[in-house]
Amino acid sequence: MLRVADTDKPCLHLIYEMWDTMIENVKKVIYTKEKKQYDEQSTFFSIVLDILVDRWTKSNTPLHCLAHSLNPKYYHEKWINERAGCNPPHKDLEISQMRMKCFRKFFPITAELNQVKDEYSRFATCSEELNDFDSIYDRWILDPIKWWANHGQPIPMLQKLALKLLNQPASSSCCERNWSTYSFIHSMKRNKLTPERAEDLVFIHNNLRLLSRKAKEYKSGLAKMWDVGGDGFESLSGIGILEVADLSLDEPLMESMSFEDGDESMSDDMENLVMEEDLGSCCSIALLSYLFIN
């Protein structure tokens, strides 16, 4: 699942189905190994299933269910007949509940919500303008994005949402970037940090990054788009000021000095900086120095 999903290609609309298929394949392997019939009870599979369900519950979001609902393939009779007990998305209780949760989030205005619910009803039941032969046949053979581009004009609100959502990749790059940030903060020189404190610093780091993108300095000057390269480095030796600037909004010089070797050189640099900056900068220096030291 991780290997298939970790890609730059759009696959958000495939995750829910892939997860169900993966569980069925695991069950098939275990029952074949134990030489059991599908209607028999397997203690080992029950344990494995609980682990998988817990993992899915942790990683699942309503967007997975909404993207699954907007994949035209899952309403075609060929897909429904492929697996026993398989239901289209609009007949699945969990998917329907998550889909409505997303609809209420995306369309807070009652009139728009009612309209998109009406459009989804026509899409799910292949009624009115969507009941022609090409529209139904292409649900099975066309890529979902191409289907919406060719046949989604009668339901414009749902078409706009589908084209936006089905183009989203399900990559683990965000997790990997967060791990990179954690390794940057919990380094060889700062390996006595407690996990709780390290998590707090990572949280502050990422939120400062998001806040800094709204500042005018992010679009111009020396710190223009400073965080594009991320935190993909092992140490601060030989790194310029822009790469170190991601720990604060306005004190990159102080941060680069906070990691320098030797207290004496750091004290000299801090003294020079205090002479040049105002009282507000001094307060920022004191606060961040306390965070680094502790």
N, C-alpha and C positions, 0 to 999 in steps of 0.2 A: 504493500500500500504506500509506504513512504517513498519507495523508489519510483513508483508510477506517478505519484502526485507531485513530487519535487521536480517540477519542470516549468519552463517559461511558457509552455503552450496552455491555452485555456482548457481546464479540466474540472472546474468547480462543479459543473452540472453532472459529472460522472462519479463524484466521491461517494454519494449515498448508495448508489447501485453497486459500486465496486466493493464497498464495505459489506453489503449483504451477500454478494457473490463470494467474497473471501471467507465469510463465516460458513457458508454452505460447503465450500471446498475443504475447509478445515474439518468440518463434520464428516464429510465423505472419506477423507483420509483416515480419521480416527476409527470410524465404524468399519472401514475395510480392514484396518489393522487388527481390530478386536473381533472381526467376523460377526458383527451384529447387524440385525435388521434396523431400518430407520425408525420403526415404531418401538424399539426396545430402549431401555434406559442405560446410558453410559455415564458412570461416575466421573471418569476422566474428562469426557467432553463437557460435562456440567461445570467442572472447575474451570476449564479453558474458556467456556462461553461466558462465565461470570467475569473473567479477566478482560475479555474482548468487549463486553458490554460496558464495563466500567471505563475502559479506555475510550470507547466511542462516546459515552456520556460526557467525558471530560473534554474531548476535542470537537464534538459536534456543535454546530451553530445553526440557528434558523435559516441562514443563507444557504446552507447545504440543501435543506429541504425545499426552499424556494427555487433554487437553481434546478434541482431534480424535477420540480413541478413544471418548469418552463422548457424542459427538453421534450420536443414533440415525439421523439421515438418511443417514449414510455407510454404513449396512448395508443400505439398501433397494435392491432390484434396479433401480429407475428411476435412481438415482444411479450405480450401478455400470455400467449400460448407456449412460450419457450419453457417456463418454469411452473410447476404445480403450485397453486395457491398464490400466484403472483397477481397483484392488483394494480391498476393505473393509479397515479398519484392522487387524483381527486377522490379515490375511494379508500385511501389509507388515512387512519385517524391521526397518527403522529405527524405525518407530512402536512395534512390539512391544518392542524393546529399551528404548526410552525409557519406555514405559508400565510395564514391570517395574521399572525404576529408581525411578520415582515410588512404585509400590506398596510396594517395600521401604523407602522413606523414610517413607511415611505409616503403614505398619503394621509396625513392628519386631518385634512379637510373632508368632511362627510360626503360632500357631493363627488369629489374625486375618488374616494374610497368605494362608493357605490358604483361608480362607473367602471373602475378597474375590476371589481368583483363580477360585474356583468360581462366584461370582456373575457375574464378568465372562464366563466361558465361557457361562453360560446367556443372558446379555444379547447377546453377539456372535452366537450361533448361533440365537437365538429359540427356545429349547427350554423344556420344562416349562411353567411358568405364563406365560411370555412368548410362547407360541406361538399365542395366540388372534388372531382376525382384527383386532379393534380395535387391539391393541398393535402389530401389524405395519403396519397401514394408517396409523396415526397417526405412525409414524416419518417418513413423508414429508411430511405436511401440518402437523403441530404444531411449534411452537417447541420446541427441545430441553428447556428448563426446564419447560415445560408437560407435555411427554411424561413426564419423570421424576416430576413431581408426580402424574400420573394413573396411570402404569403401573409405577412403580419400587418399589412396596411389597414384592414378593417378594424383592427383593435390597436390603435396607435399608442395608447398609454402603456399597455402591456408590451408592445413591441419595443418601445423605448427602454423600458426596464429590462427586458430580456436581452437586448443587444448590449446593454451596459454590463449586466451580470454575467452573461455567458462568455464574455471576453476576458474575464478575470482568471489569472492563473492561480494555482494552489501551491505556491512554492514555500519552502522552509527557509528562505533567505532572511525573513524577518527574525526568526528564532536564532539563526546563525549569527546575525548581527548583534542580537542581544547577548549571546554567549561571548562574542568578541568583546563587547563592552564590559562584561563581567570579568573576563580575563585581563582586560586593561586595568581595571580597578583593583582586583585581587591579584597583584603581581608578586614577584619574588621579593621585592622590597617592602611589600605591605601584606605579608601572608598571615599576620596575626589578627586580621579583621574577623569578627564573628560573621557567620552567614547572614544574620539579621541585618547587621550594619552594612554589609556588602550589598544586600538586596536593596536597602534604602538608597544607597549611593547610586546604584544602577537606575533605580526609579527616578531619582532627581536628575541624573545625567540625561536620560531619554526625554524627560519633560522639558528640560532646559533646551535641548536640541529642537524640540517642536516649537517652543516659544521663540527661539532665536530666529526662526524662519519668517516670523512676522515683523522683525525689526528691519528698518531701512538699511542698516549696515550689511544685511545678508545679500542685498541685491547690488551693492556697490562697495568699493573700497578694498582694503587688504584682506578682509575676512569674507569676501564675496563667495557664497556657496561653499563655506569651509567644510561642511560635513559630507560632501559628496563621496569622498574616499572612504568614509566609515572609520572604524577603529581597527583595521586589520594590520596590526603591527605588534611585535613582541616586546619591544622596549622603546624608550624615548631617545636613545642615542642616535644622533644624526638626523633628528626629525625637526622640521621647521616649525615656525610659530603657528601656522595655519592648522597643522595636524594636531597640535596640542590645544587649540583654542576651543575644543568641543566640551570642555568641562565648565564653562561659564559663558555668560552673555557678553561680558565687557572687560574681563581681566586676563586675556591670554598670556600677557607677559609675566604676570605673577604666577600663573599656573606652570609655565615652563620652568620657572625658577624653583617651584616647590618640589620638583623631582630631581634637582641637581644634587650631585654628591658633595658632601661637605657642608657643615653648618655655617662656617665662616664666610664662604663665598655667597651663600644664600642670604646671610644677614646683610652683607654689603649691598647686594642687589636690592634687597627689600628696603634698605635705608635710602638708596637712590630713588627708588620708585615712590616712596612716601614723600620725598622732597618735591617730586614732580607732580604728583596727583593730588586731588582734593580730599576732603575729609570723608566723602562718600566712598571713595576708592579704598581708603584706609580701613573703613569698616568691613568692606568686602574682603580685603586681604586678611583681616583678623578672623573673620568667620570661616573662610575657606582653609586658612592655615590650621585652625582648630580641627576641622574635619579631616584634613590630611594626617595630622599628627596623631589623632585619636582613632 
